[in-house]
Amino acid sequence: MKKIGLVIAFISCLLAGFTSYAQSDTTGKNQRTKVTSTTPQPKAAADSAKKFDPRRATIRSALIPGWGQAYNKKYWKIPVVYAALGITGYIFLDNVKTYNEVDYAYKVSVGKDTANYDNVADYLKPFVPDEVTSLDNYRKEFRRNIDYSVLVFLLFWGLNVIDATVDAHLHDFDVSPNLSMKIKPMLPTTSGPGYGNGAGLSLVFDIHKAKGRLITGIR
């Protein structure tokens, strides 16, 4: 369970970082637009900017899974959301059913309730009435499974909310080739200062290019 908590925290921090960068990038674009043009923005453009509100996407996904994805017009994600929640929901119900059957068999065995031996589930009858310890262990195991399935269900629900929020934030994210931040591949070097380094990815910030775009816009 500690590992699950660390994974959730890591994903949350990562998504928060991308969201913060998207907000700053959008703010920069809006400022440049004001400098380069004095023409008032069309009403359609203003409506489009308001269309994807992260707060609305968050609230809708928190209330009804998939609603935020529909709000962001990412309809293909809705089946994924419901598949994840549906599978974990089914596992939860199956664990509850099995736990109740094992618990009943355990109580019948402990109480030596011979009149109800026939009401025990068929796959548990070999354990009644002598295998009380085994039944108790099974009961505890399925009780833990119920708790885990609830946590996983809530995890997927939370990821559904995070996904809708981040999608709304990044809807107008600049993905043009003139971005000041780029991810570039790193090839292994055979000589020079970086000799021995393996392949990988690098995050590059081109400050001069960003300044150049701003100066060009002001002119």
PAZAZA-285351 format. One record per residue: x negated, y negated, z negated of N, C-alpha, C in turn; residue in three letters; residue number from 1. Coordinates in nm, 2 decimals, always signed. Each point is the difference from the previous one (the first is absolute). Layout:
<recs>
X;Y;Z;X;Y;Z;X;Y;Z;ALA;NUM
...
</recs>
This chain:
<recs>
-0.08;+0.12;+0.00;+0.08;-0.12;+0.00;-0.09;-0.13;+0.00;MET;1
-0.12;+0.01;-0.06;-0.09;-0.12;+0.00;-0.04;-0.03;+0.14;LYS;2
-0.03;+0.11;+0.08;-0.04;-0.02;+0.14;+0.11;-0.07;+0.08;LYS;3
+0.13;+0.04;-0.03;+0.11;-0.06;+0.08;+0.01;-0.15;-0.04;ILE;4
-0.02;-0.03;-0.13;+0.00;-0.14;-0.04;-0.11;-0.08;+0.06;GLY;5
-0.12;+0.06;+0.02;-0.11;-0.08;+0.06;+0.02;-0.02;+0.15;LEU;6
+0.06;+0.10;+0.07;+0.03;-0.01;+0.14;+0.11;-0.11;+0.02;VAL;7
+0.10;-0.01;-0.09;+0.10;-0.10;+0.01;-0.06;-0.14;-0.02;ILE;8
-0.08;-0.01;-0.10;-0.07;-0.13;-0.03;-0.09;-0.04;+0.12;ALA;9
-0.07;+0.09;+0.06;-0.09;-0.03;+0.11;+0.08;-0.05;+0.12;PHE;10
+0.11;+0.07;+0.03;+0.09;-0.04;+0.12;+0.06;-0.13;-0.03;ILE;11
+0.04;-0.03;-0.12;+0.07;-0.13;-0.03;-0.10;-0.11;+0.01;SER;12
-0.13;+0.02;-0.04;-0.10;-0.11;+0.01;-0.04;-0.02;+0.15;CYS;13
+0.00;+0.11;+0.07;-0.04;-0.01;+0.14;+0.11;-0.08;+0.08;LEU;14
+0.12;+0.04;-0.02;+0.11;-0.07;+0.06;+0.01;-0.15;-0.04;LEU;15
-0.02;-0.02;-0.13;+0.00;-0.14;-0.05;-0.11;-0.08;+0.07;ALA;16
-0.11;+0.05;+0.03;-0.11;-0.07;+0.06;+0.04;-0.03;+0.15;GLY;17
+0.06;+0.09;+0.07;+0.04;-0.02;+0.13;+0.11;-0.11;+0.01;PHE;18
+0.09;+0.01;-0.10;+0.11;-0.10;-0.01;-0.06;-0.14;-0.02;THR;19
-0.10;-0.01;-0.09;-0.06;-0.13;-0.03;-0.07;-0.06;+0.12;SER;20
-0.07;+0.09;+0.07;-0.07;-0.05;+0.12;+0.10;-0.04;+0.11;TYR;21
+0.11;+0.07;+0.01;+0.10;-0.03;+0.10;+0.07;-0.14;-0.03;ALA;22
+0.02;-0.03;-0.13;+0.06;-0.12;-0.03;-0.10;-0.12;+0.03;GLN;23
-0.13;+0.02;-0.03;-0.10;-0.11;+0.03;-0.01;-0.02;+0.15;SER;24
+0.00;+0.11;+0.07;-0.01;-0.01;+0.15;+0.12;-0.08;+0.06;ASP;25
+0.12;+0.04;-0.05;+0.12;-0.07;+0.05;+0.00;-0.15;-0.04;THR;26
-0.05;-0.03;-0.12;-0.01;-0.14;-0.04;-0.09;-0.08;+0.09;THR;27
-0.12;+0.06;+0.03;-0.10;-0.06;+0.09;+0.06;-0.03;+0.14;GLY;28
+0.08;+0.10;+0.05;+0.06;-0.02;+0.13;+0.10;-0.11;+0.00;LYS;29
+0.07;-0.01;-0.10;+0.10;-0.11;-0.01;-0.06;-0.13;-0.01;ASN;30
-0.12;-0.01;-0.07;-0.07;-0.13;-0.01;-0.05;-0.04;+0.13;GLN;31
-0.06;+0.09;+0.08;-0.06;-0.03;+0.13;+0.11;-0.04;+0.09;ARG;32
+0.12;+0.06;-0.01;+0.11;-0.04;+0.09;+0.04;-0.14;-0.03;THR;33
+0.00;-0.04;-0.12;+0.04;-0.14;-0.04;-0.10;-0.10;+0.06;LYS;34
-0.13;+0.04;+0.00;-0.11;-0.09;+0.05;+0.01;-0.02;+0.15;VAL;35
+0.02;+0.11;+0.07;-0.01;+0.00;+0.15;+0.12;-0.05;+0.07;THR;36
+0.12;+0.01;-0.07;+0.12;-0.04;+0.07;+0.09;-0.08;-0.09;SER;37
+0.06;-0.11;+0.06;+0.09;-0.08;-0.07;+0.15;+0.03;+0.04;THR;38
+0.01;+0.10;+0.09;+0.13;+0.04;+0.05;+0.08;+0.07;-0.11;THR;39
+0.12;-0.03;-0.03;+0.08;+0.07;-0.10;+0.02;+0.14;+0.04;PRO;40
+0.00;+0.09;-0.10;+0.02;+0.15;+0.03;+0.14;+0.02;+0.04;GLN;41
+0.03;+0.09;+0.10;+0.14;+0.03;+0.03;+0.07;+0.07;-0.11;PRO;42
+0.13;-0.01;-0.01;+0.07;+0.06;-0.11;-0.01;+0.15;+0.01;LYS;43
-0.01;+0.06;+0.12;-0.01;+0.14;+0.01;-0.12;+0.05;-0.07;ALA;44
-0.12;-0.07;+0.02;-0.12;+0.04;-0.07;+0.01;-0.01;-0.15;ALA;45
+0.07;-0.10;-0.05;+0.01;-0.02;-0.14;+0.09;+0.12;-0.06;ALA;46
+0.10;+0.04;+0.08;+0.09;+0.11;-0.05;-0.08;+0.13;+0.00;ASP;47
-0.09;+0.01;+0.10;-0.08;+0.12;+0.01;-0.10;+0.02;-0.12;SER;48
-0.05;-0.12;-0.04;-0.09;+0.00;-0.11;+0.07;+0.04;-0.13;ALA;49
+0.12;-0.04;-0.02;+0.08;+0.04;-0.12;+0.06;+0.14;+0.01;LYS;50
-0.01;+0.06;+0.11;+0.07;+0.13;+0.02;-0.06;+0.11;-0.08;LYS;51
-0.13;+0.00;-0.02;-0.07;+0.10;-0.07;-0.05;-0.05;-0.13;PHE;52
+0.09;-0.01;-0.10;-0.04;-0.05;-0.13;-0.04;+0.12;-0.09;ASP;53
-0.13;+0.00;-0.05;-0.05;+0.11;-0.08;+0.09;+0.03;-0.12;PRO;54
+0.05;-0.11;-0.06;+0.08;+0.02;-0.12;+0.13;+0.08;+0.03;ARG;55
+0.06;-0.04;+0.11;+0.13;+0.07;+0.04;-0.03;+0.15;+0.03;ARG;56
-0.12;+0.02;+0.07;-0.03;+0.14;+0.03;-0.03;+0.08;-0.12;ALA;57
-0.06;-0.06;-0.10;-0.03;+0.07;-0.13;+0.13;+0.04;-0.07;THR;58
+0.09;-0.10;-0.01;+0.12;+0.03;-0.08;+0.09;+0.10;+0.07;ILE;59
+0.00;-0.01;+0.14;+0.09;+0.10;+0.07;-0.06;+0.14;-0.01;ARG;60
-0.13;+0.02;+0.01;-0.06;+0.13;-0.01;+0.01;+0.05;-0.14;SER;61
+0.00;-0.08;-0.10;+0.01;+0.04;-0.14;+0.14;+0.05;-0.03;ALA;62
+0.10;-0.06;+0.06;+0.14;+0.04;-0.02;+0.04;+0.12;+0.08;LEU;63
-0.04;+0.00;+0.13;+0.04;+0.11;+0.09;-0.13;+0.04;+0.08;ILE;64
-0.06;+0.11;-0.02;-0.12;+0.04;+0.08;+0.03;-0.01;+0.15;PRO;65
-0.09;-0.06;+0.07;+0.02;-0.01;+0.15;+0.06;-0.13;+0.04;GLY;66
+0.07;-0.07;-0.09;+0.07;-0.12;+0.04;-0.10;-0.11;+0.03;TRP;67
-0.11;+0.00;-0.07;-0.11;-0.10;+0.03;-0.06;+0.03;+0.13;GLY;68
-0.02;+0.12;+0.03;-0.06;+0.04;+0.14;+0.09;-0.04;+0.11;GLN;69
+0.13;+0.01;-0.02;+0.10;-0.04;+0.10;+0.00;-0.15;+0.01;ALA;70
-0.02;-0.07;-0.11;+0.00;-0.15;+0.00;-0.13;-0.04;+0.08;TYR;71
-0.11;+0.07;-0.01;-0.12;-0.03;+0.07;+0.00;+0.05;+0.15;ASN;72
+0.11;+0.07;+0.03;+0.02;+0.06;+0.13;-0.11;+0.11;+0.03;LYS;73
-0.04;+0.07;-0.10;-0.08;+0.11;+0.01;+0.08;+0.13;-0.02;LYS;74
+0.09;+0.02;+0.09;+0.11;+0.10;-0.01;-0.07;+0.14;-0.01;TYR;75
-0.11;+0.02;+0.07;-0.06;+0.13;+0.00;-0.05;+0.05;-0.13;TRP;76
-0.02;-0.09;-0.10;-0.04;+0.03;-0.13;+0.11;+0.06;-0.09;LYS;77
+0.12;-0.03;+0.04;+0.12;+0.04;-0.09;+0.00;+0.15;-0.01;ILE;78
-0.01;+0.08;+0.10;+0.01;+0.14;-0.01;-0.12;+0.05;-0.09;PRO;79
-0.12;-0.06;+0.01;-0.11;+0.04;-0.08;+0.03;-0.02;-0.15;VAL;80
+0.06;-0.12;-0.03;+0.03;-0.03;-0.14;+0.10;+0.10;-0.06;VAL;81
+0.10;+0.03;+0.08;+0.11;+0.09;-0.05;-0.05;+0.15;+0.00;TYR;82
-0.09;+0.03;+0.09;-0.06;+0.13;-0.01;-0.08;+0.02;-0.12;ALA;83
-0.09;-0.10;-0.04;-0.08;+0.01;-0.12;+0.09;+0.01;-0.12;ALA;84
+0.10;-0.09;-0.01;+0.09;+0.00;-0.12;+0.09;+0.12;+0.00;LEU;85
+0.04;+0.05;+0.12;+0.09;+0.11;+0.00;-0.07;+0.13;-0.04;GLY;86
-0.13;+0.02;+0.04;-0.07;+0.12;-0.04;-0.03;+0.00;-0.15;ILE;87
-0.04;-0.11;-0.05;-0.03;-0.01;-0.14;+0.13;+0.01;-0.09;THR;88
+0.11;-0.05;+0.06;+0.13;+0.01;-0.07;+0.04;+0.15;-0.01;GLY;89
-0.02;+0.07;+0.12;+0.04;+0.14;+0.00;-0.09;+0.08;-0.10;TYR;90
-0.13;-0.03;+0.00;-0.09;+0.07;-0.09;+0.05;-0.02;-0.15;ILE;91
+0.04;-0.13;-0.03;+0.04;-0.03;-0.13;+0.13;+0.09;-0.04;PHE;92
+0.09;+0.00;+0.09;+0.13;+0.07;-0.03;-0.03;+0.15;-0.01;LEU;93
-0.09;+0.06;+0.08;-0.03;+0.14;+0.00;-0.07;+0.03;-0.14;ASP;94
-0.09;-0.09;-0.04;-0.07;+0.02;-0.13;+0.10;+0.00;-0.12;ASN;95
+0.10;-0.09;+0.01;+0.10;-0.01;-0.10;+0.08;+0.13;-0.01;VAL;96
+0.04;+0.05;+0.12;+0.08;+0.12;+0.01;-0.08;+0.12;-0.06;LYS;97
-0.12;+0.01;+0.04;-0.08;+0.11;-0.05;-0.03;-0.01;-0.15;THR;98
-0.02;-0.12;-0.05;-0.02;-0.02;-0.14;+0.12;+0.04;-0.08;TYR;99
+0.12;-0.04;+0.04;+0.12;+0.04;-0.07;+0.02;+0.15;+0.00;ASN;100
-0.03;+0.07;+0.11;+0.01;+0.15;+0.00;-0.10;+0.06;-0.10;GLU;101
-0.12;-0.05;+0.00;-0.10;+0.06;-0.09;+0.03;-0.03;-0.14;VAL;102
+0.05;-0.12;-0.03;+0.03;-0.04;-0.13;+0.12;+0.08;-0.06;ASP;103
+0.10;+0.03;+0.09;+0.11;+0.09;-0.04;-0.05;+0.14;-0.03;TYR;104
-0.09;+0.05;+0.08;-0.05;+0.14;-0.02;-0.08;+0.00;-0.13;ALA;105
-0.08;-0.11;-0.03;-0.08;+0.00;-0.12;+0.10;+0.00;-0.13;TYR;106
+0.10;-0.08;+0.01;+0.09;-0.01;-0.12;+0.08;+0.13;-0.02;LYS;107
+0.03;+0.07;+0.11;+0.07;+0.13;-0.01;-0.09;+0.10;-0.07;VAL;108
-0.13;-0.01;+0.05;-0.10;+0.10;-0.06;-0.03;-0.03;-0.15;SER;109
-0.02;-0.13;-0.03;-0.03;-0.03;-0.14;+0.12;+0.03;-0.09;VAL;110
+0.12;-0.02;+0.05;+0.12;+0.03;-0.09;+0.05;+0.14;+0.01;GLY;111
-0.07;+0.08;+0.08;+0.05;+0.14;+0.02;+0.15;+0.01;+0.04;LYS;112
+0.03;-0.09;+0.09;+0.14;-0.01;+0.04;+0.03;+0.10;+0.11;ASP;113
+0.02;+0.12;-0.04;+0.01;+0.11;+0.10;+0.13;-0.01;+0.09;THR;114
+0.10;-0.07;-0.05;+0.12;-0.02;+0.08;-0.02;-0.09;+0.12;ALA;115
-0.11;-0.08;+0.00;-0.02;-0.09;+0.11;-0.12;+0.04;+0.08;ASN;116
-0.06;+0.12;-0.02;-0.11;+0.05;+0.08;+0.03;-0.01;+0.15;TYR;117
+0.12;+0.04;+0.04;+0.04;+0.01;+0.14;+0.01;-0.14;+0.06;ASP;118
+0.01;-0.10;-0.08;+0.01;-0.14;+0.06;-0.13;-0.06;+0.03;ASN;119
-0.11;+0.07;-0.04;-0.13;-0.05;+0.03;-0.03;+0.02;+0.15;VAL;120
-0.07;-0.10;+0.06;-0.04;+0.01;+0.14;-0.07;+0.13;+0.03;ALA;121
+0.02;+0.06;+0.11;-0.05;+0.13;+0.04;-0.15;+0.01;-0.01;ASP;122
-0.07;-0.10;+0.04;-0.15;+0.00;+0.00;-0.06;-0.01;-0.14;TYR;123
+0.09;-0.04;-0.10;-0.05;-0.01;-0.13;+0.04;+0.12;-0.09;LEU;124
+0.09;+0.08;+0.05;+0.05;+0.11;-0.09;-0.11;+0.10;-0.04;LYS;125
-0.11;+0.02;+0.08;-0.11;+0.09;-0.06;-0.07;-0.06;-0.12;PRO;126
+0.02;-0.13;-0.02;-0.07;-0.06;-0.12;+0.09;+0.00;-0.12;PHE;127
+0.13;+0.03;+0.01;+0.09;+0.00;-0.11;+0.02;+0.14;-0.05;VAL;128
-0.01;+0.02;-0.14;-0.02;-0.10;-0.10;-0.14;+0.00;-0.06;PRO;129
-0.09;+0.08;+0.06;-0.13;+0.02;-0.07;-0.10;-0.10;+0.03;ASP;130
+0.00;-0.07;+0.12;-0.10;-0.09;+0.04;+0.03;-0.14;-0.04;GLU;131
+0.02;-0.03;-0.12;+0.04;-0.13;-0.05;-0.11;-0.10;+0.02;VAL;132
-0.13;+0.04;-0.02;-0.11;-0.09;+0.02;-0.02;-0.04;+0.14;THR;133
+0.02;+0.10;+0.09;-0.01;-0.04;+0.15;+0.11;-0.09;+0.04;SER;134
+0.12;+0.02;-0.05;+0.11;-0.09;+0.03;-0.03;-0.14;-0.05;LEU;135
-0.05;-0.01;-0.12;-0.03;-0.13;-0.06;-0.11;-0.07;+0.08;ASP;136
-0.10;+0.07;+0.05;-0.10;-0.06;+0.08;+0.05;-0.05;+0.13;ASN;137
+0.09;+0.08;+0.07;+0.06;-0.04;+0.12;+0.09;-0.13;-0.02;TYR;138
+0.07;+0.00;-0.11;+0.08;-0.11;-0.03;-0.08;-0.13;-0.02;ARG;139
-0.11;+0.01;-0.07;-0.09;-0.12;-0.01;-0.06;-0.04;+0.13;LYS;140
-0.03;+0.09;+0.09;-0.06;-0.03;+0.13;+0.10;-0.07;+0.08;GLU;141
+0.12;+0.04;+0.01;+0.10;-0.06;+0.09;+0.04;-0.14;-0.06;PHE;142
-0.01;-0.01;-0.14;+0.03;-0.13;-0.06;-0.11;-0.10;+0.05;ARG;143
-0.12;+0.04;+0.01;-0.11;-0.09;+0.05;+0.02;-0.03;+0.15;ARG;144
+0.05;+0.10;+0.07;+0.02;-0.02;+0.14;+0.11;-0.11;+0.03;ASN;145
+0.10;+0.00;-0.09;+0.11;-0.10;+0.01;-0.06;-0.14;-0.02;ILE;146
-0.09;-0.01;-0.10;-0.06;-0.13;-0.03;-0.08;-0.05;+0.12;ASP;147
-0.08;+0.10;+0.05;-0.09;-0.04;+0.12;+0.08;-0.04;+0.12;TYR;148
+0.11;+0.07;+0.02;+0.08;-0.03;+0.12;+0.07;-0.13;-0.01;SER;149
+0.04;-0.04;-0.12;+0.05;-0.13;-0.03;-0.10;-0.11;+0.03;VAL;150
-0.12;+0.02;-0.05;-0.11;-0.10;+0.02;-0.03;-0.01;+0.15;LEU;151
-0.01;+0.11;+0.07;-0.03;-0.01;+0.15;+0.12;-0.07;+0.07;VAL;152
+0.12;+0.03;-0.04;+0.12;-0.07;+0.06;-0.01;-0.15;-0.02;PHE;153
-0.03;-0.04;-0.12;-0.02;-0.15;-0.03;-0.12;-0.06;+0.08;LEU;154
-0.10;+0.08;+0.01;-0.12;-0.04;+0.08;+0.04;-0.03;+0.14;LEU;155
+0.07;+0.09;+0.07;+0.04;-0.03;+0.13;+0.10;-0.11;+0.01;PHE;156
+0.09;-0.02;-0.09;+0.09;-0.11;+0.00;-0.08;-0.13;-0.01;TRP;157
-0.11;-0.01;-0.09;-0.08;-0.11;-0.01;-0.08;-0.03;+0.13;GLY;158
-0.05;+0.10;+0.06;-0.07;-0.01;+0.12;+0.09;-0.06;+0.11;LEU;159
+0.12;+0.04;+0.00;+0.10;-0.05;+0.10;+0.02;-0.15;-0.02;ASN;160
+0.00;-0.05;-0.13;+0.01;-0.14;-0.03;-0.12;-0.08;+0.05;VAL;161
-0.12;+0.06;-0.04;-0.13;-0.06;+0.04;-0.01;-0.01;+0.15;ILE;162
+0.04;+0.10;+0.07;-0.01;+0.00;+0.15;+0.08;-0.11;+0.06;ASP;163
+0.13;-0.01;-0.05;+0.09;-0.11;+0.05;-0.06;-0.13;-0.02;ALA;164
-0.05;-0.02;-0.13;-0.06;-0.14;-0.03;-0.12;-0.03;+0.08;THR;165
-0.09;+0.09;+0.02;-0.12;-0.03;+0.08;+0.04;-0.02;+0.15;VAL;166
+0.09;+0.08;+0.05;+0.04;-0.02;+0.14;+0.06;-0.14;+0.02;ASP;167
+0.08;-0.05;-0.10;+0.06;-0.13;+0.02;-0.11;-0.11;-0.01;ALA;168
-0.10;+0.02;-0.09;-0.11;-0.09;-0.01;-0.09;-0.01;+0.13;HIS;169
-0.02;+0.12;+0.06;-0.09;+0.01;+0.11;+0.07;-0.01;+0.14;LEU;170
+0.13;-0.03;+0.00;+0.07;+0.00;+0.13;-0.05;-0.09;+0.10;HIS;171
-0.04;-0.12;-0.05;-0.06;-0.11;+0.08;-0.15;+0.00;-0.01;ASP;172
-0.06;+0.11;-0.04;-0.15;+0.00;-0.02;-0.06;+0.00;+0.14;PHE;173
-0.11;-0.09;+0.00;-0.07;-0.02;+0.13;-0.09;+0.12;+0.03;ASP;174
+0.04;+0.07;+0.11;-0.09;+0.11;+0.05;-0.06;-0.03;+0.13;VAL;175
-0.02;-0.13;+0.04;-0.06;-0.03;+0.12;-0.15;+0.03;+0.00;SER;176
-0.07;+0.00;+0.11;-0.14;+0.03;+0.01;-0.09;-0.11;-0.06;PRO;177
+0.06;-0.12;-0.03;-0.08;-0.11;-0.05;+0.00;-0.01;-0.15;ASN;178
+0.04;+0.11;-0.07;+0.00;-0.01;-0.14;-0.14;-0.03;-0.06;LEU;179
+0.00;-0.07;-0.11;-0.13;-0.03;-0.07;-0.04;+0.11;-0.08;SER;180
+0.09;+0.10;-0.03;-0.04;+0.12;-0.07;+0.02;+0.12;+0.09;MET;181
-0.11;+0.08;+0.02;+0.01;+0.12;+0.08;-0.06;+0.12;-0.06;LYS;182
+0.05;+0.12;+0.04;-0.07;+0.12;-0.05;-0.07;+0.06;+0.12;ILE;183
-0.13;+0.02;-0.02;-0.09;+0.04;+0.11;-0.06;+0.13;-0.04;LYS;184
-0.02;+0.09;+0.10;-0.07;+0.13;-0.03;-0.15;-0.02;-0.02;PRO;185
-0.06;+0.08;-0.09;-0.15;-0.01;-0.02;-0.06;+0.13;+0.05;MET;186
-0.09;-0.01;+0.09;-0.06;+0.12;+0.06;-0.13;+0.03;-0.08;LEU;187
-0.03;+0.13;-0.01;-0.13;+0.04;-0.07;-0.12;-0.06;+0.07;PRO;188
-0.09;-0.05;-0.08;-0.12;-0.07;+0.06;-0.12;+0.10;-0.01;THR;189
-0.09;-0.01;+0.10;-0.11;+0.09;+0.01;-0.13;-0.07;-0.03;THR;190
+0.00;-0.13;-0.01;-0.12;-0.08;-0.04;+0.05;-0.14;-0.05;SER;191
-0.10;-0.07;-0.05;+0.03;-0.14;-0.05;+0.04;+0.00;-0.15;GLY;192
+0.04;-0.11;-0.05;+0.04;-0.02;-0.15;+0.10;+0.10;-0.04;PRO;193
+0.10;+0.03;+0.09;+0.11;+0.09;-0.05;-0.02;+0.14;+0.03;GLY;194
-0.13;+0.04;+0.02;-0.03;+0.14;+0.04;+0.05;+0.10;-0.11;TYR;195
+0.07;+0.10;+0.05;+0.05;+0.11;-0.09;+0.14;-0.02;-0.04;GLY;196
+0.06;-0.12;+0.03;+0.14;-0.02;-0.03;+0.09;+0.08;+0.09;ASN;197
+0.11;+0.05;-0.06;+0.09;+0.08;+0.08;+0.11;-0.08;+0.07;GLY;198
+0.09;+0.06;+0.07;+0.10;-0.07;+0.07;+0.11;-0.04;-0.10;ALA;199
+0.08;-0.10;+0.03;+0.10;-0.05;-0.09;+0.07;-0.12;+0.06;GLY;200
+0.08;-0.07;-0.08;+0.07;-0.12;+0.04;-0.05;-0.12;-0.08;LEU;201
+0.00;-0.12;+0.06;-0.04;-0.12;-0.07;+0.11;-0.11;+0.02;SER;202
+0.02;-0.08;-0.11;+0.09;-0.11;+0.00;-0.07;-0.12;+0.03;LEU;203
+0.03;-0.07;+0.11;-0.08;-0.12;+0.04;+0.09;-0.13;+0.00;VAL;204
-0.05;-0.10;-0.07;+0.06;-0.13;+0.00;-0.08;-0.10;+0.08;PHE;205
+0.07;-0.05;+0.11;-0.07;-0.09;+0.09;+0.05;-0.14;-0.04;ASP;206
-0.07;-0.07;-0.09;+0.04;-0.13;-0.05;-0.01;-0.11;+0.12;ILE;207
-0.11;+0.01;+0.08;-0.02;-0.10;+0.10;+0.11;+0.00;+0.11;HIS;208
+0.05;+0.12;+0.03;+0.10;+0.02;+0.10;+0.13;-0.07;-0.05;LYS;209
+0.03;+0.02;-0.13;+0.12;-0.06;-0.06;-0.01;-0.15;+0.01;ALA;210
-0.12;-0.05;-0.04;-0.02;-0.15;+0.01;+0.02;-0.05;+0.14;LYS;211
-0.06;+0.07;+0.09;+0.01;-0.04;+0.14;+0.15;-0.01;+0.05;GLY;212
+0.08;+0.10;-0.04;+0.14;-0.01;+0.04;+0.07;-0.12;-0.06;ARG;213
-0.04;-0.03;-0.13;+0.07;-0.11;-0.07;-0.05;-0.13;+0.07;LEU;214
-0.13;-0.02;+0.03;-0.04;-0.12;+0.07;+0.06;-0.02;+0.13;ILE;215
+0.01;+0.11;+0.08;+0.06;-0.01;+0.13;+0.14;-0.04;-0.01;THR;216
+0.07;+0.05;-0.10;+0.14;-0.04;-0.02;+0.02;-0.15;-0.03;GLY;217
-0.10;-0.05;-0.08;+0.01;-0.14;-0.04;-0.02;-0.09;+0.12;ILE;218
-0.09;+0.04;+0.09;-0.02;-0.08;+0.12;+0.12;+0.00;+0.09;ARG;219
</recs>
